Amino acid sequence: MSGAFGRGNYNGAIVSLTQRNWKGLTVNTNFTWSRSLGTQFYAQANNGINPNNGYDFKNWGSYGPQTYDLKFVYNLQSLYQLPFYKTQQGFLGRVLGGWAVAPLVTIRSGYPLLVYTDGNCSDETSGQGNCSSGSLGTNAVLLSGYSGGASRHLNVAGSNGVGTGGNGMNIFANPEAVYNQFRPFILGLDGPNGGGGGPLRGLSQWNIDLTVSKDIRFTERFGATFVATFSNLTNHPQLHDPYLDLQDPGDFGVISGGPFGSATQSGSQGNGALPRQIEFGLRLHF
């Protein structure tokens, strides 16, 4: 029970497309489809974090998706140097020539989402040897095929005491229906699929950054480059994933975090996204 006997695996397929300087356009885009499974990701030094069953750690509530497991990740980096007025001759050349735009697009699916039987250490870990040093979360048991989705829903009132908290923003359209699909994990009775980062998926995320630059020529040897960088160009909110606990039905599925997440939020659920930021720069060259 104190040995480094954990196991994990990662399998992925990556598709990439690169185009270099085709009529001023350079593109590098990647799509990754992957799965990362294991008995959590703790280092050997944390061997006090024990599996729920030392004789069958893969099946009895310890093995499952890693908390950082993302099924789909897509990113696009590109640079388009506008082909107009490259020589920057005349007034129009000075104004319209030398521009370049460079967008950065990132899209990912949601992280695994734990469904706790009870959020305290003893019930969550179901017989773990030293849960104060960390936790191998044991998820509640999904009773039927899940079809509730995972996206932001507004004005969700909840029903029968489930999902009634917060401001009406919920990851589920019908939190009671999802809540009723789960029951507590029973150690010794329930085997596979109890462990890992969670049986559900949290909110997907996307973001667009943009850099706009202009090369300015004053003389043959003297010039400047103007740069404007937009982080989170659309000011798109990145919301917290909810905390799901069968002993807290009122908050089940409720999205209660700030609109841009928190860089200090614990675990892989923390997004650390920020509202739109704009930076300007001017570099002289001679």
C-alpha positions, 0 to 999 in steps of 0.5 A: 500500500506504500509502493509506487504501483500506479499506472497510467497511459496516454494515447493521441492522434495529431493532425497538423497543417502548415503553410509557409508564406503563400501570397503573404499567408503563413498558417500552422494549425493542429488538431489533437484527439487523445485520452489520458487514463491512470491512477492519478498523476501524483509523483512517487514521493506522494505514495501515501495517497493510496488506491482504494483497493491495493490488490486491484487498483485498476478496477476498484475506484482508482483508475480512470481519466486523468484530471487533465485529460482533454479529448479534443484540442485545436489551435491555429497560429497564422500571419498574414502580411497584406500584399498592398503597397509593399513599397509604401510609395506615396501617401496611400502607400504610407497609410495602407502598406506594411500591415500584418495581422496574426491571429491565435485561436485555441479551442478545447473540450472540457476537463473531466468533472468529479461527482462526489458522494460527499466532499469530505475526505473520509467519504470521498476516498473510501478507505484510503490510507492517508487522505490528508496528504491528498486524495484519489477521488471516488466518483458517484456511480452513473446509473444510466447513459448520460445525455445531459450535455455540458454548457452554460444555461441561463435562468435555470431555476432547478427543481425539488431542491436540486440546482436551486442555488446561485444566480440561475446559471447552470451547466445542466438544463435540467440539474435534477434529471442529471442528479438522479442519474447518480448514486453513492459509490459503494466500496466492495460492490462497485468496481470499474469506472469509479475513479479518475478525474470524473465521469462527466465533462466540464465546460469547453473553452475557446479563445482568440488573441490577435496581433496587428502590426505595421511597418513604417518606412521614413527613409531607406535606413530609418523606420519603425514598427507599430504593434498592437496585441489583443489578448482575449480579443472578443472579451469572451468569458471563461467560466468555472466548472461547477462543484458536483456533490450528491450531499449538496443538491442545491448547488448541483451544476451551479456555475458560481465562479467569476466570468473569467475564472481564477488563476488561483483556482485549485486543480486543473479546473482553474482557467486563469482567463482574463478580460480583454487586454490591449498592449501597444508598442513602437520600435524604432530601427535605423 
